[in-house]
Amino acid sequence: MASEEVSIRQLMSRVQVGNFKTYLIERGWEERPSRYEDHIYFQGKMHGGVDPYDLYLPVSANVPRYQTTMMRAIYKLCGIEDREPQDIARDVLASKSAADRSVGGEKKTRLRVSNSGINPMQLRIDSPRREHEMLPGEAIELVCDVAMTGSLEIEHGGGSLTIFTSGRR
């Protein structure tokens, strides 16, 4: 058991929030508005279940009890996915390489979006396709796929913000 504990701790020391976010999104979890400023909230319906599971991740390694929160998230996934923590941690780490590499002439563009208004705002992104309702004062960081020669187009109006990659509109 001690060697397993060292192994999971070593794996988790390399896991970053971006890895975890990619892992969850790839498996159908949805990022939702968080009631905590320093945590990201995910909701997922697994195995055809009616009630969704909740999962919180720290926004960065600077959040107090960062490692504890990340370990709790891994162990919560153990129960949901019925898998060993080392296997999940390895898959989370592998999600990073999938998220970071450029494929087919596309690159990843990071974009921080903040709702500084007093009303909720609908955010839509076309690549990868997703929607998110941003509460007043909420900010999120996005990763968008953009063709190497392309750019982002941002359209604002009617309580919504839509982000298009050029040539895909």
QUIFENPE-V140271 format. One record per run of one state. SS is the DSSP state (H for helix, E for strand, C for the rest). FROM is the first residue (numbers start at 1). TO is the last residue. If there is no record, write none. Layout:
ss = [SS,SS]
from = [FROM,FROM]
to = [TO,TO]
This chain:
ss = [C,H,C,H,C,E,C,E,C,E,C,H,C,H,C,E,C,E,C,E,C,E,C,E,C,E,C]
from = [1,2,15,17,27,30,33,39,45,53,59,66,82,85,101,106,115,121,127,129,135,139,148,152,158,160,166]
to = [1,14,16,26,29,32,38,44,52,58,65,81,84,100,105,114,120,126,128,134,138,147,151,157,159,165,169]
